[in-house]
Amino acid sequence: MDDDPSLSAGRCVYGSDHDDPGPIPGHRYAELVGGPLDGQLLDITDWSQDQIDGGVALNAEAGPFGPGGRALYDPRPADPGRWDWQDDTP
């Protein structure tokens, strides 16, 4: 999602404060699909290709493991701007 005009200012960016205005122009984002963080954007602006390819385990208090739990997301092979939820882990 490089500078995608469809990103509205109201979209929630993972790890940001709720008062933040949303996506920052010029940043690169991946949309999280499914799981407890569904619909949030992950700022991957400064990530290397190896980091992107490896996916991510993100803190997800709303997941089944509660505070301290993590949600696992991997880039979608056919659409790397979307990262699909894989599982939850403590």
C-alpha positions in Angstrom: 0.0 0.0 0.0 2.5 2.6 -1.1 0.8 6.0 -0.9 -2.5 4.4 -1.7 -5.1 7.2 -2.0 -7.8 4.8 -0.7 -6.2 5.0 2.7 -8.5 7.2 4.7 -7.3 9.4 7.5 -9.5 7.4 9.8 -7.7 4.1 9.4 -6.0 2.8 12.5 -2.2 2.3 12.3 -1.0 -0.6 14.5 1.0 0.7 17.5 -0.1 4.3 17.2 -2.0 6.4 19.7 -5.8 6.5 19.2 -5.5 10.3 18.8 -3.0 10.0 15.8 -4.4 11.2 12.5 -3.8 7.8 10.8 -1.6 6.9 7.9 1.3 9.3 7.1 1.8 10.3 3.5 4.9 8.8 2.0 4.9 5.8 4.3 4.5 2.2 3.2 1.7 0.1 4.9 0.5 -3.4 4.9 -3.2 -4.0 5.7 -3.7 -6.7 8.4 -6.5 -9.1 7.3 -8.3 -11.4 9.8 -7.6 -12.2 13.4 -7.7 -9.7 16.3 -6.0 -6.9 14.4 -8.2 -7.1 11.3 -8.3 -3.8 9.3 -5.4 -2.1 11.0 -2.4 -0.9 9.0 1.1 -1.9 9.8 3.8 0.7 9.0 6.5 -1.2 7.1 8.3 1.9 5.7 11.8 1.1 7.1 11.5 -2.7 6.9 14.0 -4.8 4.7 12.6 -7.3 2.3 13.8 -10.1 4.6 11.8 -8.6 7.5 8.8 -8.4 5.3 9.1 -11.9 3.9 9.4 -13.3 7.5 6.0 -12.0 8.6 5.4 -10.7 12.1 4.2 -11.5 15.6 2.3 -8.5 16.9 1.0 -7.8 20.4 -2.7 -8.4 20.4 -4.5 -7.8 23.7 -7.8 -8.6 22.1 -6.7 -12.1 21.0 -7.5 -15.3 22.8 -4.4 -15.1 25.1 -5.3 -11.6 26.3 -2.5 -9.2 27.3 0.8 -10.5 26.3 -0.6 -12.6 23.5 0.5 -12.2 19.9 -1.1 -12.5 16.5 0.9 -13.9 13.7 0.6 -12.3 10.2 2.3 -13.2 6.9 2.4 -11.3 3.6 -0.1 -12.6 1.1 1.9 -14.0 -1.8 -0.4 -12.7 -4.5 -0.9 -9.3 -2.8 2.0 -8.3 -0.5 0.1 -5.1 0.6 -2.2 -7.4 2.6 -0.9 -9.6 5.4 -3.1 -12.5 6.4 -3.6 -13.7 10.0 -2.1 -17.2 10.6 -2.6 -17.9 14.3 -2.4 -16.6 17.9 0.3 -17.4 20.4 0.8 -16.7 24.1 
